[in-house]
Amino acid sequence: MSKKSFIARLRTRPETRERLIALQTELKALVFEHEPDALVYELFQSEEDPDLFECVATFRDAAAFDKHMTIDFHDRLVPPILECLAEDMSIAFYRSLD
């Protein structure tokens, strides 16, 4: 069974940057509180471009990722996160090789 990971690139508008950070911080806290099979959930902000973020997550398996995608707080927080973006989010999925 391999882990399931994603890397999402989010570019926010300057005027919504702080809102995006607050929403993602709340999402991260809830993920770690309610999703024991979420092994990694981190948001990184570019040092060169303060409006560019990468969200990196790893789940124990595909079922844990599927649970993440349907959990109530995900449905509550993701739409306003997407409203903060200056362009469509790009997302790539990966599996571990261990």
N, C-alpha and C positions, 0 to 999 in steps of 0.2 A: 504494500500500500504506500503510495507516494504522497507527499505533502502537496498542497495546492497553494500557489502564491500568485500575487499580482503586483504590478507596479503601475500606478496611475499617475499621469502628468496632469496637473491642474494649473491653469493660468488664470489668475483672478484680475479683476479691475482694481486699480489703486484704492478706490473709494469703498470697495467691499473686502479688502484684504483682512482687516481685523475681524470682520464677521466670519469669514471663512476659517480663520485660525480658531476662533471661539467654537464654532460648530464642530470642526474636526477634533478639537481638544475634548469636547463633550463626547463625541462619538468614540474616540480612543478610550476614554475612561469607562464608558459603558461596555465596550467590547471586552476589555480586560475583566470587568466585574461580572459579566453575564455569559461570556463565551470562553469556557476553559480550553476549548480546542483551537482557539485563535492563539497561535504561538508568537506571532509578531504583528504589531499594528503600529506603524510609525509615520509621522508626517515630517518631511524635510523641506526647508525653505532654502532656495538658492542664495548663496552669498553674493553673487553677481547681479541677480535680478530678484528683488524682494517680492515680485508678483508671481513668481514661478515656484511651484511646489511639486514634490513627488510623494505619493502615499505608497508605502510598501507594506504588504500584509502576507502572512503565511498561516495557513490553516492545516491542522493535522491531516485532513483528507478532503476529498470533494464533498462529502456529506457535511462536514463542518463549514465549508464555504457556502454550501446551499442554505444551511441554517442561517448564516450571517446575512445572506441576501434577503431573507424573509422575516427576520426578527423585527419586532415592532419599532424599536428606536431607529433602526436603519431606515425604515419607511418614513419616519418622522423627520430625520435629519438630512438625508441625502437630497431631497428636492431643494431645500434652501441652500445647501452647499452648491448644487448645480446652478442655482440662480446667481451665485457670486462670480461665476466664471465669465471670462472675456471671450472664451472660445470653447468648443467642445472638448471634453476630457478625452485624453487618449489612455487606453488601458491595454496592457499586455499580460498574458497569463503564462505561468511557468510551473513546472513540476520539479521536485527535488530528485536528485539522482542517487540518493542514499537508500 
